[in-house]
């Protein structure tokens, strides 16, 4: 399907037109659960990026050896292996960030987005394209997480990356755990609104 | 109907099994012990004891189960007139969820009498169930399983089916994970394989449930079968084994946690689907249609569930 696509197109598709969080609405759990600050979103984004890229490459390398009937278990085990790697690395070198993310690093194994990309893309395409696709999707996830983190941190605690920028706290409520649902819902509605507005202004329906 | 009777029987047997530790309490000098108020422990002896020994605070050492180094300070000890009931008052409120170990020196001529005070084990297990079901509901306060949650909470029937399949798979896979974790991963020092083993077990359980259900109850399979595939790619189901491994739960605690988590998921799906059915009739702004409004509703549920956070039954 996408043999003629350039690397830039694959990346931009992951970030914009098929953004895992806002467009495909997959992997919502961390988007709600731990997106209280930009830094949290960034850290988990890096972990997902790593797992996505390496699983895509692995599956793409061995795509001719995997029997179609056992492909889903193979994907799962591949992802689980790479998640174990990033889990142990983070636990060893960044214990503080790891403690904040808690169980969510291990839960990357169950993120639908990764399995979906392997099933839809990596098992058919070349290693190079799979790499760019994985990178695009991983970056898309990271950008989405950071965007939610940005909104919550700015409005909730008036800060960005821990630095106080506003000097006051406009909506303390946004930093509370249950507000994750509201923020994601409102952001989705906002993007929909832009899309509708854009289409209308161009006379499209 | 026949299967229902069987299930009832199994549940009863399990409950009896769970209650067994209740009947084997401490014997000898101590007849009964329990938490009274926030900072009080009440001890009943089998016979009258020496007032001078029993009321000397220096004779007591009290600590919480896992850390014997942190001593709790007794502020006063009073024996009633019969000499049978002792009330220990502590300077600070006790954490009644943990087991407290009390030793008394020189009581009734014995050099050291040691006994434990804890809440009833069944109550504690029930506490885990309620906690997983309401207080730490996996969807609304731990934010797990959202993909499936938003995907399948459109209709009540679907929600019920999904919730039941989830609970079933969750209990089976959690128990299997417990066995693997305690008898293979821990003894052979393979803890780093946790994720690989647990996800493998979950996939295996899903496949097994799929095969068994197809054979045993084709009608049920036709209505539930679709969701089974969804179950694998879901964080709720893999979160339970990870939590039990983190907390070193025993088999009863594991069972209760899995049951509570599954029941909580069922509850969340059912609540959400009831709202979704009504929302179809409502006039929603175009930009909020679909997922955004579901998120807002889920947020309101999450806030409502925060109200359970102070809940303590036992």
HADDOCK unambig.tbl for C-alpha pairs under 7 A between the chains (distance, minus, plus):
assign (segid A and resid 26 and name CA) (segid B and resid 147 and name CA) 6.03 0.50 0.50
assign (segid A and resid 27 and name CA) (segid B and resid 147 and name CA) 6.50 0.50 0.50
assign (segid A and resid 28 and name CA) (segid B and resid 146 and name CA) 5.87 0.50 0.50
assign (segid A and resid 28 and name CA) (segid B and resid 147 and name CA) 6.11 0.50 0.50
assign (segid A and resid 29 and name CA) (segid B and resid 143 and name CA) 5.36 0.50 0.50
assign (segid A and resid 29 and name CA) (segid B and resid 144 and name CA) 5.28 0.50 0.50
assign (segid A and resid 29 and name CA) (segid B and resid 145 and name CA) 6.45 0.50 0.50
assign (segid A and resid 29 and name CA) (segid B and resid 146 and name CA) 5.44 0.50 0.50
assign (segid A and resid 32 and name CA) (segid B and resid 143 and name CA) 6.55 0.50 0.50
assign (segid A and resid 33 and name CA) (segid B and resid 142 and name CA) 6.90 0.50 0.50
assign (segid A and resid 33 and name CA) (segid B and resid 143 and name CA) 5.38 0.50 0.50
assign (segid A and resid 77 and name CA) (segid B and resid 196 and name CA) 6.31 0.50 0.50
assign (segid A and resid 80 and name CA) (segid B and resid 195 and name CA) 6.04 0.50 0.50
assign (segid A and resid 80 and name CA) (segid B and resid 196 and name CA) 5.12 0.50 0.50
assign (segid A and resid 81 and name CA) (segid B and resid 196 and name CA) 6.40 0.50 0.50
assign (segid A and resid 84 and name CA) (segid B and resid 195 and name CA) 6.52 0.50 0.50
assign (segid A and resid 106 and name CA) (segid B and resid 195 and name CA) 6.94 0.50 0.50
assign (segid A and resid 107 and name CA) (segid B and resid 235 and name CA) 5.96 0.50 0.50
assign (segid A and resid 107 and name CA) (segid B and resid 239 and name CA) 6.96 0.50 0.50
assign (segid A and resid 110 and name CA) (segid B and resid 233 and name CA) 4.99 0.50 0.50
assign (segid A and resid 110 and name CA) (segid B and resid 234 and name CA) 5.32 0.50 0.50
assign (segid A and resid 110 and name CA) (segid B and resid 235 and name CA) 5.22 0.50 0.50
assign (segid A and resid 111 and name CA) (segid B and resid 233 and name CA) 6.54 0.50 0.50
assign (segid A and resid 112 and name CA) (segid B and resid 233 and name CA) 5.66 0.50 0.50
assign (segid A and resid 178 and name CA) (segid B and resid 299 and name CA) 5.89 0.50 0.50
assign (segid A and resid 178 and name CA) (segid B and resid 302 and name CA) 5.49 0.50 0.50
assign (segid A and resid 178 and name CA) (segid B and resid 303 and name CA) 5.99 0.50 0.50
assign (segid A and resid 179 and name CA) (segid B and resid 299 and name CA) 6.35 0.50 0.50
assign (segid A and resid 181 and name CA) (segid B and resid 295 and name CA) 5.21 0.50 0.50
assign (segid A and resid 181 and name CA) (segid B and resid 296 and name CA) 6.12 0.50 0.50
assign (segid A and resid 181 and name CA) (segid B and resid 298 and name CA) 6.44 0.50 0.50
assign (segid A and resid 181 and name CA) (segid B and resid 299 and name CA) 4.71 0.50 0.50
assign (segid A and resid 182 and name CA) (segid B and resid 295 and name CA) 6.26 0.50 0.50
assign (segid A and resid 182 and name CA) (segid B and resid 296 and name CA) 5.09 0.50 0.50
assign (segid A and resid 182 and name CA) (segid B and resid 299 and name CA) 5.57 0.50 0.50
assign (segid A and resid 185 and name CA) (segid B and resid 292 and name CA) 4.13 0.50 0.50
assign (segid A and resid 185 and name CA) (segid B and resid 293 and name CA) 6.52 0.50 0.50
assign (segid A and resid 185 and name CA) (segid B and resid 295 and name CA) 4.85 0.50 0.50
assign (segid A and resid 185 and name CA) (segid B and resid 296 and name CA) 5.70 0.50 0.50
assign (segid A and resid 186 and name CA) (segid B and resid 292 and name CA) 6.46 0.50 0.50
assign (segid A and resid 188 and name CA) (segid B and resid 292 and name CA) 5.73 0.50 0.50
assign (segid A and resid 189 and name CA) (segid B and resid 287 and name CA) 5.14 0.50 0.50
assign (segid A and resid 189 and name CA) (segid B and resid 288 and name CA) 5.04 0.50 0.50
assign (segid A and resid 189 and name CA) (segid B and resid 292 and name CA) 5.54 0.50 0.50
assign (segid A and resid 192 and name CA) (segid B and resid 287 and name CA) 5.09 0.50 0.50
assign (segid A and resid 193 and name CA) (segid B and resid 287 and name CA) 4.99 0.50 0.50
